[in-house]
Every structure is written in C-alpha cells, then in structure tokens.
Amino acid sequence: MKAHLAPLFFLPLLFVILLCSACEQPAEMTLESTAVSEGDTVPTEYTCDGEDTSPDLSWSDIPEGTESFALIMDDPDAPSGTFTHWLVFDIPSSTTNLQENFPEKLTINAKEGLNDFSESGYGGPCPPEGQNHRYIFTLYALDLETLGLAEGASRAEIEAAMLGHVIGRATLTAMYGR
C-alpha cells in the first residue's frame, strides 16, 4: 500500500472503533428472589396451578444514571413462541424490590403492561401438560424516568420505548413443568 493512501485506509476503521466504544453493553445487575433461585423450580403458589401470585424480586448493582426500571417475565419455550407473562414499567429508580403479590401489595408507583393472557398484571407459569419450560425475569435499568406509555401498554410498545435507553440488565431464570 502506498504511504499516502494509508491514512485513508485507517480513517474508516478508526471511525468504527470510536462508534463502537459509544455502544457499550448494559451493566450487569443482580436480580434475586426469596421465592425462587436461579435454575430452580418455580413453587406452585406462583403458577396457574396455585394462587398465581407474583414472587418477590429484589435487585442490586444498579448502574449510575438509572432513572427507572422495567421488568419483563416470559417463557421462551411456549409452543407458539415466546409468551409474555408479566410487564412492569416506570418503576422508580429508588425502588430495589417488588413485594410478593405485586401490585395487590402496591408500595410503589409503577405501571403494568398487557401480557399474552390479554390481561394487565402477572400471569404465572402455566405450560402444557407434560412440558417443562423456562421462565425468565429480565430487569432493565433505564436512563429515562418514564417510558411515556399508559397502563396496559403492549410488550412491543414497551420495548420500542426502551430502545437506546437500557443502561443495565439482570435476569433470573426458573423452571416449571406440569
């Protein structure tokens, strides 16, 4: 390569490197529950075979700049594709837990989205007979105070509003079979 062309070759490469450094991965947070541990079975009381109440969740290692949180619980093993069981958003940044049976034990001002049961709120694990599924709770730390959405928003609307604003993430995966 001729010496005078070398800067032209490296200029686009430098641009890509600088661009990618601004695209940092979300910080890893910790998400836990006293009701269920990572990889364990969801207790029946939190499923459609029990009381169908939400388990408690708590989180830590919150990244600086967090203005709110959003929570999505889904089942990636559902026969028709990923099934959304629970959507909670606009959780204030000062919150570090959701109590069991949220929102009946409402202690914070947050909104719930429409799950794939066509209901607002928690819908516990309920796989077809003879199947064992994964249930993934994913908590997102956001650099927005509010997503600007109404109660009952869809998952697609919530994810679209979160795009470009996720600064932290944590997951908790549990199993349930019937």
Secondary structure, DSSP 8 states (H G I E B T S, - for coil): --TTTHHHHHHHHHHHHHHHHTS---EE-EEE-SS--TTSB--GGGSTTTT-----EEEE---TT--EEEEEEEETT-TTS-EEEEEEEEEETT--EE-TTTTTT--S--EE-B-TTSSBS-------TT-EEEEEEEEEEES-S-----TT--HHHHHHHHTT-EEEEEEEEEEEE-
